[in-house]
Amino acid sequence: MISSLVFVALLAAGITGFTLQVRRLRRGLALARPAGRHDRQSERWSTMTRVALGQGKMGPRPLAAAMHLIVYVGFVLINIEVLEIILDGILGTHRLFRAPLGGLYDGLMNFFEVLGFLVIVACVVFLVRRLRLGPKRLNHPDLTGWPQKDAVNILVIEIVLMSALLLMNAAEYQQLATGSQLAPWLISGLMLPLFGGWSASALSAFATSMWWLHFVGILAFLNYLPRSKHFHIILAFPNVWYSKLTPRGQIPAMESVTTEIKSMLDPSFVPDPNAVPPARFGAKDVHDLHFANLLNAYSCTECGRCTSECPANQTGKKLSPRRIMMATRDRVEEVLTGGQGADTRSLLDDWISREELWACTTCNACVEACPLNIDPMDIILQMRQYLVMEESAAPSTVNVAMGNIENNAAPWAYPQADRGNWIQQ
């Protein structure tokens, strides 16, 4: 009875904590303006199924894709076993499903054990790649400090959770082995030599401690997720659903500007009298971005594929698309916490420099490379719009090109009448 009460109290505390974390995330996303991306719903469902559920953009790096698939499937399927743990903890039973399922139960546990072992192997490989042998994108200055620690924490936690499950099964079987007709499960059966010579009481205590470690570890991990990049395992699905479906490179027209131009050029045009003028053109801070931008920031896995494909970054410029997303998320967190810089700082200049914004070539390489359809370029373009339309602060080369387009209908400094002179050369 006491054990069940403690279990229920921990379960309630874990669920409450996670709920509060999710509500906090919703407050962060609510800082943005509406995204208006509720059109073409069948296409959005299809994209979400292919990219988020089917991991359709992981293919270019087959080894990493295979390892990630193992961790992904393992995380989803092995947690089915958590249902039995919850019922056992509440009811005070032990392996509640074993008798009703019979031989199927052993088959499922064998499957879970093999999957759990593969998850451990994949996490160890990821840990080695991140700390020693990995590509440059995993040892980039973007990840200095907490981002690198966060990634290591996640891998270590998953290794501990899977190891606790396997050790619990092995100790329990060793405890019941004498006179039992039960066959050991595939992976825990290989671990039986670890418990040779242990007394029955020691085996029972160890198995029970691993059971509690697995359960408490899951609750701790659940509450760690919302403050970690690993929350993408949940956010990936809504994030991909809100993907930009218009052609790559197409910059949406600003409705307020379009209305103004139509009012000047079309005498018959009647503007919407209920239209609310924008607070500002473009984006200076997270409040000016739209919902999908902030969801992108929270969904970022910090894998760095965007930065590794960025031609500006490859040529030594300051721009890192990954850092754009991380800075956006950090600024939202700063606003949420109400810290010293919440009211005095902004995303522009304090988190993202103008040099980074103007280094972007708008090639969309970052968007194409992202496994979750995250769009750093959309944030960059909105902030550029603010610089041009609110501050008239474009670089001189951009101003010259814009002036030439206005006067000559081309970015080059010669009149339209001379445009074909090169033929004479």
HELIX and SHEET records of a PDB file:
HELIX    1   1 ILE A    2  LEU A   29  1                                  28    
HELIX    2   2 GLN A   41  THR A   47  1                                   7    
HELIX    3   3 MET A   48  LEU A   53  3                                   6    
HELIX    4   4 PRO A   62  ILE A   78  1                                  17    
HELIX    5   5 GLU A   81  LEU A   91  1                                  11    
HELIX    6   6 ARG A   98  LEU A  101  1                                   4    
HELIX    7   7 GLY A  103  VAL A  128  1                                  26    
HELIX    8   8 ARG A  129  LEU A  133  3                                   5    
HELIX    9   9 LYS A  136  ASN A  139  5                                   4    
HELIX   10  10 PRO A  141  LEU A  143  5                                   3    
HELIX   11  11 TRP A  146  LEU A  176  1                                  31    
HELIX   12  12 LEU A  186  LEU A  190  1                                   5    
HELIX   13  13 LEU A  192  PHE A  195  5                                   4    
HELIX   14  14 ALA A  200  TYR A  224  1                                  25    
HELIX   15  15 LEU A  225  ARG A  227  5                                   3    
HELIX   16  16 LYS A  229  PHE A  231  5                                   3    
HELIX   17  17 HIS A  232  TRP A  241  1                                  10    
HELIX   18  18 GLU A  255  LEU A  265  1                                  11    
HELIX   19  19 VAL A  286  ASP A  288  5                                   3    
HELIX   20  20 PHE A  291  SER A  299  1                                   9    
HELIX   21  21 ARG A  305  GLU A  309  1                                   5    
HELIX   22  22 PRO A  311  GLN A  314  1                                   4    
HELIX   23  23 PRO A  321  THR A  337  1                                  17    
HELIX   24  24 LEU A  347  TRP A  351  3                                   5    
HELIX   25  25 ARG A  354  ALA A  359  1                                   6    
HELIX   26  26 ALA A  365  ALA A  369  1                                   5    
HELIX   27  27 PRO A  376  MET A  389  1                                  14    
HELIX   28  28 SER A  396  ASN A  408  1                                  13    
HELIX   29  29 GLN A  416  ASP A  418  5                                   3    
HELIX   30  30 ASN A  421  GLN A  424  5                                   4    
END                                                                             
